[in-house]
Amino acid sequence: SLVVLFGATAGAYGAKLGSDERELILLVWQVVDLQSKKVGTLHKSLVKADNLDLSDQCREVSGLTPEGLGKAEPLDRVLQQFSQLVSSDLKVLGRNSYTLCSDGQLLIRQVLHPETSKKNFQLSDCFYSFYDLRKEFHACYPSSAAVKDQTIKTMAEYLGLGTDETEEDFGVWQVKTMVAIIFSLLSESCNHVFTEPETVKHKYETGPCLLWLLFFFLCSSKSETVDSETVIRARGLPWQSSDQDIARFFKGLNIAKGGVALCLNSQGRRNGEALVRFVNSEQRDLALERHKHHMGSRYIEVYKATGEEFLKIAGGTSNEVAQFLSKENQVIIRMRGLPFTATQEDGLLFVKYPDGRPTGDAFVLFSCEDYAQNALKKHKEILGKRYIELFRSTAAEVQQVLNRYMSTPLIPTLPTPIIPVIPPPYTIATLSQLPSFLIRDCVRLRGLPYTAGIDDILEFMGDATGDIKPHGVHMVLNQQ
């Protein structure tokens, strides 16, 4: 059986559904028995969103109002009712299993999965597999419009079905028309069989498989092994974001195994950017629609990137790293600030300078998530006389950290500074001209918000502001 499913949000409609992060406000569905060609009851449920401010397009297309939605149930309750009513309809039809069928990818991937993830409840297994009616239609009628240009209306018109949407409530016409399209696909003239549903990954798969792939390809002198049509760059990430946090931001889309590469700055610290590789270009294009969606209170910028950029971050041919990452399904924790006397043990990878001196960084493998979470509770605890920082890490970050320490000078080359205009009587002095007791008169601030300016820093310093020399605050800029 199929459960034909249609939905709408409080914001954009059609090709932009889900692109504005607006919440679901409507679900309409009907069970279809493919063998007997019988249908169950058509159900329509309004959904009470946290924000009932409807866009003009939503009001015009759906005819819904905040007053009407205010009496509806929240999404988690509606989904419980959905499951119960589908089970009841299947029982009447003598069936016990079903797969969802939706108009395109957006309702499942761009609305339901992201919204339930943000609201911290789990979708049932039925939402991880579905048929895209547009793709099924195009498989039967390849001379029709391209999949991305199809709509319920264009498919109905191609088949000569009625298209008067004013005869039914919003959502009801869509589901009835989708059912009619399905019956046309099942007819003797087409004899279509629903066999290969779309799948949504339950969780992001970490692992070194990509690094092994890159090793062999790079050794065979191929310059680029990652399709540029599958890669994006995410900017504005909280510095403590892990690969799992980034995968959650893209919930509903299928990221390639080991496909999240966190970017580091010249000091080996995360710089708020990541490169993400998806399983195909269709998933990448859906990811681009999440430009300026929110992770917590911060909005994340999403741009196209290239396979070459991904390789620079995630690639490498280190046998030491490959051996360290050879165990499947291991959770990686990065340790920073280790005493230089710390000794090597199995499951530990110490990061060293080219001359063999320790950097104070190491990576540790844990066999399961629970062990890793317990380890992270020791963040900033003391080892010897030093506190140790602990972070979730990735296979790509392991390789990237080793690449940076092994291939860059100990003192990184900074971009050419812009000399500020300093009015008299202040002059710029070199360190060699300063008295020795003045050389250690600076402090360094790290972890500033990107928007922080000099005034913000002076305010942060409080009573100490009076002791700061004129023009004594210097902002450190990266290449951008």
N, C-alpha and C positions, 0 to 999 in steps of 0.2 A: 504493500500500500504506500501511497504518497500522502503527505500532509501538505497541501498547498498553502503557503504562508505569505501574507502581505503585511507591511507595517509602514508607519509614518512617524516622523519626529516633529518637535515643536518648531523646527527651523526649515532648512532647505529640503526641496523635493526633487525627485527624478535623479539626474546624473550627479547631483551634488549631495545626495542623501548621506548624512553622517559626517560631511566635511566640516561642519561648523560646531561639532560637539554637542548639539542640542539633543535633549532626551527623547526617548520613545514615548509616544502618547496614544498609539493605536496599534492593535494587532487584530487581523482577520484571518481565519483559516477554515479549511474544509478537508476532510479525509476522502481520498479517492482510491477505490479498489481497482487495481489495474487489470485484474483477471475478469471480474464480473462486470466491470465498468459501472459499478454503483457508487454513490457518494453518501457521505454522512451529513449530519446537520452543519449548516454554515454558522460559524460563531464569530461574533464581533465584540471585542473588549477594549474599552477605553483604559488608558493608563495614566495614573496621577503622577506627574513629574514633580521634581523638587522646585523647578522654576516653571511657572505656568504662564510666563510672558511669551505668547505665540507670535511668530513672525507674520508679516503681512501676507507672504506667500502661503504660509500654512493656513491662515484664516480663510483666504480666498479659495484655495484648492479643497480643503477638507470640510469647511463649514463648521469646524469645532470652535468652542469658546472656553476661556479659562473657567467660567462658572460651571459648565458641564463637566470639565475634566476634574474640577475640585471635588466632585462626589465619587470619582473612580478609585480603584484600588492601586497601590504602588506596584512597581514592576515585579518584585519577588512574589507577591500574592497572585498576580495575573499569570505568571509562568507556572505556578502551582496549579491553578485552575486549568491552564492549557493542557498540562500533562494529564490531569484527571479526566477532562472532557474528551481528549484524544483516545485514551484507554477505553472509555465508555463507548465511543463511536466504533472503535475497532472491534469491540466485543459483539456489537450488533451486526457488523459485517462479517463476523466469523474469522477475523484476523488478529494477530498478536504482535506484529512488528511493522515498522514504517520507516520511511526516510523523508526528510523535509524536501520541499521543492519551492524555490523562491524565484522572483523575477530579478535575475542578476546576482551579483556578489554582495552588494552594499548592505542589505538588511542584516545578513548574518555576520559578515566580517567587520563592517564599519560602524554598526550601531549596537547590536546585541552583545557581542564579545567585549568591546571597549567599555560599554556602560556598566555591564555587570561586574567587570574587573574593578572599575572605579568604586562601585558600591559594595565591593567585597563579598559577593556571593557567587557560587559556582553554577554555571549552566549545566543542565543535564547532558548526558552523552549524545542525545539526538541532535544537539546543535553543533556537533563536531563533524557532521557528515550531511551533505545536502546536494540536490541536483539544481544546477543553474538552468532554468527553463530556456534562456536565450541560447545557450550553447547546444542544448538538446534540439531546439528548433532549427538552428543553423546546420546541425549535422544532418537533419532530414531535408532541409531546403537550403543547400549551399549557395544558390543563386540569389537568396534574399540578402538584405542589408547585413553589413558586418556586425558581429556580436555586440561590439561596444555601442553601435548606433540603434540597436533594437530597443523597442519598448513593448509593453503589452498591447498598446494600440496598433503599432505598426505590424506586429505579428498577426493580430486579429484581422487587420485589413488585407494582409497578404493572403490569408485563407478565406477571405470573403465573409468573415463573421461580423455580426452587428457591433457597432462601436459607439452607441449612444450612452455616454456615461451619466447623463442626467436622469436616467430611468431608475437608478439605484443610489443608495447611500454611498458615500465615499468609502472605498475599501471593499465593499460588497461587489460592485461591478468588476473591480480588478480580479478578485478571486474567482468569480463566476466565469470571467473571460479566460483566465489561466486554465481553469478546468476544461473549458471548451477546446482550448488549444491542445491540451494533453490528449483529449479524446481524438482530435484530428491526427495527432502523431501516432496514435494506436490503431488508426483505421487501416484497412487492407491496402490502400494506395501507398501508405508510408511504412506501416508495420514496424514502427520504432520500438526498440527495447531499451529500457533504462538500466544500464549496466555499470557505469563508472562514475560514481558520485564524487563531488568535490570534497576535500577533507581539510579540516582545520587542526593544526597540531595542538595537542593537549598542553605541551610544555616545550620550552626552548631546549634543544639538545646541545649541550656543551661537548667539547671533545677535540682531539688533535687531528681528526681525519683530514681537515683542510691543509694542515701543515705538512702532513705526509704527501698529499697531492702536490703541493707547491714544491716540495723537495725534489720529487721526481721530474716535474716539469721544468724547474729551473736548471736541473742538471742536464736536461736535454736541450738547453739553450732556447727555450720558448719564452718570449719576452712578456707575454700576458696570458694568464690562464683563467682569469675571472671575467665573465661577461659584464661589460660596463652598464648594460641595461638592467642589471639586477642590484646595483649598489646605490646607497644613499649616504649622505653625511648628516648627522644630527648635531645641532649646536645648542648651547645654553643648558646643558645637563648639569644637575647638581654634582659637585666634585666627587661626592661619595657614591655616585650611581654605579651599580654593578651591571653585568651583562643581563642578569635576570630582571633588573629594574627596567632596562631598555626594552627587553622582550615583552615585558608587561605593558609598556607604553604602546607597543605595536601589536597588542593582543588581537587575535583574529586573523593575523597575517602570518604566513609561513616563512620563517627565517631559516636559511640554510644552516646545517649543523656546523657549529663553531663559527657562525657568521657574524658575531658581534665583536668588533675590534675597538677597544677604548684607546683614544689618542693621548699621548703623553707630551709634556713640554720638555725643554732642554734639561730640566732638573729631574726628569723621570717622574713627575707628578701629573696626574690627570688634568687635562686642560678644559674639560667641559664639552668635549666633542667625541663622537664615535662614528665609525664607518660600519654600516650594516649591510650584509649581503642576503638577499632574498632568493627563494628557490626559482623564481622566474620573473620576467619583466612585468607580467600582470600584477603580481604581488608588490613589486617595486612601485608601480604607478599608483596603487592604492595607498602605499606608505606616504607618497608625496602629498596626498590629500590630507594628511595629518599635520601639515605645516601649521605651526603656532597652536597646536593642541597642548594641553597642560599636563605636566607631571608635578603633582602637588600644586603649589601656587605659582610655579614657573611655566612659562610657555616655551616650547621647544621648536626651533627652526629646523625644517627638513628640506634638503636640497639634493639634486642629482650629484653623484660622484662617479668615479671611473674605477675600472678593475685595477688599473695601475696604482691608483691611490690606495686601494685596499691592500694590494700586495706590499706596498711600502710599510704599511702598519702591521699586517698580520703575517707577512712572509718571512722566511728564513730557512737556513739549511744547517742549523746547529744540531749535530748528532746528540749532544748533551741534552738539549731541550727535547728532541724527539724521544730519547730514551726515558726522560722524566715523565713525559706525557703519554707514554705508550699504554698505560692502563686505562681501560674504558670506564666511563661514568664516575670519575673522581671529581671531587669538589676542590677547587684551588683557593688557597688563602695566601695573600701577600703579607709578609712581615717586613716592617721598616724600622730602622733604628737599632738593629742588633749590635751587641758588643762584638768587637772584632775577634774576640777569643772564642766565639761560638763555634762548635765543632760539627762536622758533617755527619748526618745520619740518613738511613734509608727513608725515602719519601720526602727528603729535603733537597732543595736546589739553591745553593748560595750564589749570589751574583757577585762577580769580581771584576776588578779593573784588568786591562790587558797584561799588566805586570804581575797579576796574581793576588794583589792586595784586596781584601774584602771591602765591599761598599756599604755594608750594613743592611742590605736587602736580602731577602730569601723568599722562596715559595715553598708551600707545604701542601701535600696531597692528603685529603681526607676521603674515606671510603663511602661516606653518605652525608646527606644534608644535616642530619641531627648532630653528628660529630662536629661538622663545620660551624654550626650555629653555637654550640657550646664553646668552641674555640674563640669565636668572635667576642664572647663575653669578657675575654681577657684583654680587650682593646685598651691600650694605655696603662696596663699593669707594668710593674717594675721587673726587669731582668738584670741582675747585677746592680748597677747604679743608673740604668737607663730605662726610660719607659718605651714600650714597644707599641707601634701602631699596627693594627690588623685590618685588612680589607678583603672582601671577596675579589677574586681575580679571574682571569680567563687565559686560555691557551695562547691567544694572540698577544695578551699583555706580557706573558712570560717571555715570548720571543722578542717582543719589542724592547723590553727592558734590557735584555742581554745584548740585543743589537746596538742599543744606544751606548751602553758602557764599553762595549768592545770596539766600537767604530768611531767614537767621538772623542775629542781631547778632554782632559779633565776640567779645563776652564773653557766653557762653551763660548763661541763667537757671538756676541750680541749685535743686533742691528745698529747701524750708524746712528748715534744719538742726535737729537735736534737740540742745538745749543740755545738755551733760553736767553732772551734779552734781559739783562740785569742792569738796572739803572745804578749810577754811582750813589754811595761810595763803595758798593759791593763789587768785588772782583772774583774771577774764577782762579783758584789756586790749585796746583797739582799736589799730590800727596807728598812729593819730595820737598815742597816748600812749606808744608805745615809742621809745626812743632810736634814732637812725638806724642805729647800728652793729648793732642787733639785727634789723633788718627782713629781712636776707638770711641768716637762720640756719636755713633749711628746705631739705630735699631732698624730691623727689617720686619715689615708687616706682611703676612701671607694670608690667603683665603679671603681677600677683599671681594665684595660684590663687584661685578663688572661695571656697574654704574657709579661706583664711588669716585668722588672728586677730592680735591685738596681740602675743601671746607668740611667734608664728611670726616676726613682723617683728623683735622684739628679738633672737631667736636668729640671724636672718639678719645683723643688723648687727654681731654678734660683739663685738670689743673696743670698738667705738664705742658700744656700748649705755650705758656709763657716762657718756657725754657727752650723752645724750638727757635733756631736761628732764622733770620729772614731768608726766604727762599730755600729753606732747609728741607722741604718735602719734595721728594723726587719720585714721580710715578714711573714704574718699570713697565714697558710695553713689549708685547710680543710682535711677531712679524706682521700681524694684521693691524 
